Amino acid sequence: MTGLFGWLMAFSVTAALVTGVSAVGVAAIDDARAATAADAAALAGAASGSQQAIEVARRNGATLVSISTNGAITSVEVRVGRALGTAHAKRLLVFDS
């Protein structure tokens, strides 16, 4: 019985470690995706407005949580899974000479 118990304990510990490592990996991927989606949404929002920011966030697998504009600065917050990403973009005006 001790041998079987030992194998079950080893299996349980291994399963717990694999599950924990997987959860950390998923969280890291969601963090990266949220950061990327926030960058893209902020740029789109600064260039074309909030509707474009919503669409760009969605296309990057994120949900736009908030968007604000203060002068030329657009700030966004997006969610991917449990991860939140924030970004800011500045609209530059270029004049042709």
Backbone as ProteinMPNN parsed JSONL, in Angstrom:
{"seq_chain_A": "MTGLFGWLMAFSVTAALVTGVSAVGVAAIDDARAATAADAAALAGAASGSQQAIEVARRNGATLVSISTNGAITSVEVRVGRALGTAHAKRLLVFDS", "coords_chain_A": {"N_chain_A": [[0.82, -1.179, 0.0], [2.015, 1.221, 0.684], [3.702, 1.752, -1.472], [1.878, 2.294, -3.561], [0.596, 4.518, -2.47], [2.745, 6.304, -2.411], [3.234, 6.641, -5.172], [0.811, 7.821, -5.926], [0.946, 10.214, -4.457], [3.218, 11.386, -5.667], [2.257, 11.692, -8.271], [0.139, 13.474, -7.791], [1.49, 15.75, -6.823], [3.048, 16.376, -9.067], [1.012, 16.899, -10.952], [-0.143, 19.164, -9.772], [1.993, 20.981, -9.92], [2.325, 21.19, -12.719], [-0.144, 22.301, -13.414], [0.017, 24.752, -12.061], [2.251, 25.953, -13.338], [1.215, 26.128, -15.913], [-0.882, 27.954, -15.515], [0.562, 30.251, -14.832], [1.919, 30.641, -17.218], [-0.225, 31.165, -19.009], [-1.172, 33.532, -17.881], [1.018, 35.224, -18.328], [1.046, 35.307, -21.111], [-1.466, 36.492, -21.589], [-0.973, 38.992, -20.389], [0.965, 40.043, -22.146], [-0.511, 40.094, -24.54], [-2.516, 41.89, -23.81], [-1.037, 44.243, -23.414], [-0.074, 44.694, -26.02], [-2.5, 44.969, -27.433], [-3.516, 47.235, -26.143], [-1.627, 49.198, -26.866], [-2.041, 49.284, -29.665], [-4.763, 50.015, -29.766], [-4.713, 52.522, -28.513], [-3.191, 54.012, -30.322], [-4.874, 53.851, -32.573], [-7.142, 55.118, -31.547], [-6.137, 57.708, -31.074], [-5.574, 58.503, -33.667], [-7.994, 58.097, -35.118], [-10.284, 58.111, -33.497], [-12.676, 57.008, -30.937], [-14.378, 54.858, -31.751], [-12.849, 53.495, -33.629], [-10.755, 52.716, -31.977], [-12.08, 50.896, -30.3], [-12.688, 48.887, -32.178], [-10.116, 48.081, -33.044], [-9.033, 47.125, -30.645], [-10.762, 44.938, -30.242], [-10.133, 43.364, -32.493], [-7.644, 42.576, -31.743], [-8.126, 40.747, -29.812], [-9.031, 41.768, -27.412], [-10.948, 43.589, -24.935], [-12.147, 46.826, -24.895], [-11.863, 48.734, -22.109], [-11.764, 51.332, -21.083], [-11.562, 54.646, -22.457], [-10.013, 57.724, -22.953], [-9.614, 61.143, -23.808], [-7.379, 63.76, -23.712], [-6.75, 66.688, -24.769], [-4.298, 66.3, -27.129], [-3.64, 63.78, -26.341], [-4.454, 60.421, -26.119], [-5.746, 57.99, -24.017], [-5.985, 54.589, -23.117], [-7.532, 51.648, -21.721], [-7.448, 48.206, -21.713], [-8.79, 44.846, -21.644], [-7.686, 41.53, -21.468], [-8.565, 38.393, -20.924], [-7.795, 37.961, -17.595], [-6.0, 39.956, -17.514], [-4.973, 43.365, -17.577], [-4.296, 46.013, -19.766], [-2.657, 49.08, -20.375], [-2.298, 52.086, -22.249], [-0.938, 54.975, -23.883], [-1.284, 57.452, -26.365], [-0.111, 59.963, -28.582], [-1.502, 62.354, -30.63], [-0.175, 63.693, -33.478], [0.105, 66.641, -35.31], [0.74, 67.178, -38.639], [1.973, 69.377, -40.922], [1.835, 70.059, -44.295], [4.353, 71.45, -46.338]], "CA_chain_A": [[0.0, 0.0, 0.0], [2.895, 2.374, 0.74], [4.167, 2.029, -2.832], [0.781, 2.933, -4.297], [0.422, 5.85, -1.884], [3.873, 7.115, -2.882], [2.981, 6.977, -6.577], [-0.305, 8.776, -5.971], [1.456, 11.507, -3.986], [4.095, 11.923, -6.708], [1.389, 12.11, -9.366], [-0.609, 14.651, -7.347], [2.412, 16.885, -6.777], [3.385, 16.696, -10.457], [-0.168, 17.521, -11.56], [-0.281, 20.505, -9.202], [3.051, 21.818, -10.489], [2.002, 21.441, -14.131], [-1.272, 23.234, -13.433], [0.531, 26.064, -11.646], [3.092, 26.485, -14.415], [0.319, 26.477, -17.017], [-1.596, 29.174, -15.15], [1.517, 31.351, -14.937], [2.152, 30.848, -18.648], [-1.407, 31.81, -19.579], [-1.197, 34.907, -17.374], [2.073, 35.971, -19.024], [0.582, 35.515, -22.487], [-2.536, 37.487, -21.526], [-0.341, 40.288, -20.119], [1.59, 40.508, -23.386], [-1.573, 40.41, -25.491], [-3.184, 43.106, -23.341], [-0.144, 45.374, -23.688], [-0.076, 44.914, -27.464], [-3.82, 45.477, -27.812], [-3.634, 48.6, -25.634], [-0.818, 50.062, -27.738], [-2.719, 49.434, -30.954], [-6.015, 50.748, -29.569], [-4.387, 53.922, -28.225], [-2.795, 54.627, -31.596], [-6.078, 53.979, -33.397], [-7.982, 56.144, -30.937], [-5.527, 59.021, -31.31], [-5.652, 58.824, -35.092], [-9.317, 58.01, -35.751], [-11.393, 58.203, -32.564], [-12.966, 55.904, -30.027], [-14.938, 53.689, -32.433], [-11.726, 52.756, -34.214], [-10.03, 52.095, -30.859], [-12.86, 49.715, -29.909], [-12.523, 47.862, -33.221], [-8.73, 47.587, -33.016], [-8.903, 46.296, -29.439], [-11.483, 43.681, -30.506], [-9.346, 42.575, -33.46], [-6.475, 42.052, -31.03], [-8.578, 39.824, -28.78], [-9.215, 42.491, -26.152], [-12.14, 44.407, -24.735], [-11.802, 48.169, -24.461], [-12.471, 49.022, -20.809], [-11.95, 52.78, -21.009], [-10.799, 55.496, -23.368], [-10.169, 59.147, -22.657], [-8.769, 62.033, -24.6], [-7.061, 65.023, -23.066], [-5.983, 67.392, -25.794], [-3.799, 65.404, -28.17], [-3.281, 62.497, -25.722], [-5.512, 59.42, -25.946], [-5.374, 56.932, -23.069], [-6.914, 53.46, -23.156], [-7.321, 50.474, -20.879], [-8.09, 47.038, -22.327], [-8.734, 43.612, -20.862], [-7.544, 40.226, -22.129], [-8.663, 37.461, -19.803], [-7.712, 38.708, -16.337], [-4.945, 40.959, -17.648], [-5.297, 44.706, -18.025], [-3.213, 46.732, -20.426], [-2.908, 50.505, -20.56], [-1.373, 52.743, -23.173], [-1.213, 56.368, -24.213], [-0.761, 57.835, -27.677], [-0.239, 61.388, -28.847], [-1.795, 62.693, -32.021], [0.699, 64.756, -33.968], [-0.381, 67.306, -36.503], [1.807, 67.401, -39.588], [1.545, 70.326, -41.936], [2.609, 70.008, -45.543], [4.898, 72.766, -46.678]], "C_chain_A": [[0.876, 1.261, 0.0], [3.396, 2.743, -0.644], [3.111, 2.742, -3.651], [0.555, 4.354, -3.785], [1.514, 6.805, -2.355], [3.678, 7.557, -4.314], [1.853, 7.988, -6.702], [0.128, 10.167, -5.509], [2.331, 12.162, -5.044], [3.272, 12.44, -7.879], [0.647, 13.396, -9.002], [0.272, 15.895, -7.331], [2.773, 17.321, -8.19], [2.221, 17.404, -11.144], [-0.351, 18.943, -11.045], [0.759, 21.454, -9.773], [2.757, 22.172, -11.94], [0.86, 22.447, -14.247], [-0.812, 24.639, -13.061], [1.374, 26.713, -12.713], [2.229, 26.903, -15.594], [-0.411, 27.777, -16.734], [-0.682, 30.393, -15.259], [1.794, 31.671, -16.398], [1.0, 31.561, -19.322], [-1.471, 33.269, -19.135], [-0.164, 35.768, -18.091], [1.662, 36.27, -20.461], [-0.522, 36.57, -22.516], [-1.976, 38.879, -21.258], [0.262, 40.874, -21.398], [0.535, 40.899, -24.419], [-2.304, 41.685, -25.096], [-2.331, 44.34, -23.627], [-0.141, 45.721, -25.172], [-1.397, 45.519, -27.926], [-4.007, 46.912, -27.337], [-2.832, 49.571, -26.491], [-1.542, 50.343, -29.055], [-3.995, 50.254, -30.822], [-5.753, 52.221, -29.289], [-3.99, 54.655, -29.504], [-4.007, 54.852, -32.495], [-6.992, 55.065, -32.858], [-7.442, 57.54, -31.184], [-5.691, 59.447, -32.768], [-7.079, 58.958, -35.608], [-10.503, 58.03, -34.798], [-11.712, 56.908, -31.843], [-13.551, 54.675, -30.719], [-13.843, 52.841, -33.071], [-10.908, 52.072, -33.123], [-10.744, 50.836, -30.396], [-12.636, 48.581, -30.898], [-11.117, 47.257, -33.199], [-8.498, 46.72, -31.786], [-9.556, 44.939, -29.68], [-10.692, 42.79, -31.454], [-8.085, 41.989, -32.841], [-6.863, 41.171, -29.856], [-8.824, 40.462, -27.429], [-10.562, 43.195, -26.129], [-11.673, 45.77, -24.247], [-12.578, 48.482, -23.19], [-12.736, 50.516, -20.678], [-11.094, 53.467, -22.059], [-11.063, 56.935, -22.964], [-9.202, 59.931, -23.52], [-8.614, 63.335, -23.837], [-6.161, 65.795, -24.022], [-5.584, 66.414, -26.881], [-3.466, 64.013, -27.644], [-4.522, 61.625, -25.585], [-4.974, 58.324, -25.046], [-6.429, 55.836, -23.125], [-6.527, 52.432, -22.096], [-8.103, 49.344, -21.526], [-7.938, 45.834, -21.413], [-8.605, 42.424, -21.812], [-7.525, 39.202, -21.006], [-8.718, 38.25, -18.509], [-6.722, 39.861, -16.411], [-5.503, 42.291, -18.143], [-4.068, 45.312, -18.677], [-3.604, 48.181, -20.586], [-1.879, 51.075, -21.521], [-1.856, 54.159, -23.438], [-0.602, 56.644, -25.584], [-1.025, 59.312, -27.881], [-0.465, 61.604, -30.337], [-0.901, 63.868, -32.404], [0.072, 65.346, -35.218], [0.828, 67.607, -37.392], [1.271, 68.315, -40.684], [2.463, 70.185, -43.15], [3.118, 71.404, -45.857], [4.94, 72.99, -48.158]], "O_chain_A": [[0.514, 2.261, -0.62], [3.506, 3.927, -0.963], [3.42, 3.698, -4.362], [0.349, 5.279, -4.57], [1.247, 7.967, -2.66], [3.924, 8.717, -4.646], [1.939, 8.916, -7.507], [-0.271, 11.175, -6.092], [2.205, 13.36, -5.297], [3.559, 13.509, -8.418], [0.543, 14.306, -9.824], [-0.146, 16.966, -7.772], [2.798, 18.518, -8.478], [2.422, 18.398, -11.841], [-0.685, 19.838, -11.822], [0.448, 22.605, -10.079], [2.921, 23.322, -12.346], [0.902, 23.343, -15.089], [-1.222, 25.612, -13.694], [1.231, 27.908, -12.972], [2.49, 27.935, -16.213], [-0.545, 28.617, -17.623], [-1.108, 31.449, -15.726], [1.892, 32.839, -16.774], [1.218, 32.468, -20.125], [-1.791, 34.145, -19.938], [-0.444, 36.919, -18.427], [1.907, 37.367, -20.965], [-0.513, 37.449, -23.378], [-2.453, 39.853, -21.841], [0.088, 42.057, -21.691], [0.673, 41.918, -25.096], [-2.673, 42.479, -25.962], [-2.858, 45.373, -24.04], [-0.197, 46.894, -25.542], [-1.414, 46.465, -28.713], [-4.596, 47.725, -28.05], [-3.316, 50.658, -26.807], [-1.639, 51.489, -29.495], [-4.28, 51.098, -31.672], [-6.487, 53.082, -29.773], [-4.411, 55.788, -29.734], [-4.15, 55.913, -33.103], [-7.555, 55.845, -33.626], [-8.208, 58.46, -31.472], [-5.921, 60.622, -33.055], [-7.36, 59.824, -36.436], [-11.643, 57.971, -35.259], [-11.111, 55.863, -32.095], [-13.251, 53.551, -30.316], [-13.909, 51.612, -33.051], [-10.419, 50.961, -33.326], [-10.102, 49.82, -30.128], [-12.418, 47.439, -30.496], [-10.963, 46.042, -33.324], [-7.834, 45.688, -31.875], [-8.971, 43.904, -29.359], [-10.596, 41.582, -31.233], [-7.525, 41.02, -33.354], [-6.032, 40.876, -28.997], [-8.827, 39.774, -26.408], [-11.218, 43.369, -27.156], [-10.895, 45.861, -23.297], [-13.809, 48.494, -23.195], [-13.802, 50.923, -20.217], [-10.06, 52.955, -22.489], [-12.196, 57.313, -22.669], [-8.134, 59.453, -23.902], [-9.59, 63.93, -23.379], [-4.951, 65.571, -24.067], [-6.44, 65.771, -27.487], [-3.051, 63.148, -28.416], [-5.522, 62.044, -25.001], [-3.887, 57.794, -25.276], [-7.626, 56.12, -23.173], [-5.383, 52.355, -21.647], [-9.28, 49.5, -21.85], [-7.08, 45.803, -20.531], [-9.311, 42.325, -22.815], [-6.575, 39.15, -20.224], [-9.583, 39.109, -18.338], [-6.616, 40.654, -15.475], [-6.38, 42.338, -19.006], [-2.946, 45.144, -18.2], [-4.755, 48.485, -20.898], [-0.743, 50.607, -21.595], [-3.026, 54.487, -23.24], [0.466, 56.13, -25.915], [-2.03, 59.849, -27.415], [0.279, 61.105, -31.181], [-0.882, 64.899, -31.733], [-0.431, 64.621, -36.077], [1.806, 68.212, -36.952], [0.234, 68.04, -41.289], [3.688, 70.193, -43.037], [2.418, 72.399, -45.672], [5.373, 74.05, -48.61]]}, "name": "protein", "num_of_chains": 1, "seq": "MTGLFGWLMAFSVTAALVTGVSAVGVAAIDDARAATAADAAALAGAASGSQQAIEVARRNGATLVSISTNGAITSVEVRVGRALGTAHAKRLLVFDS"}
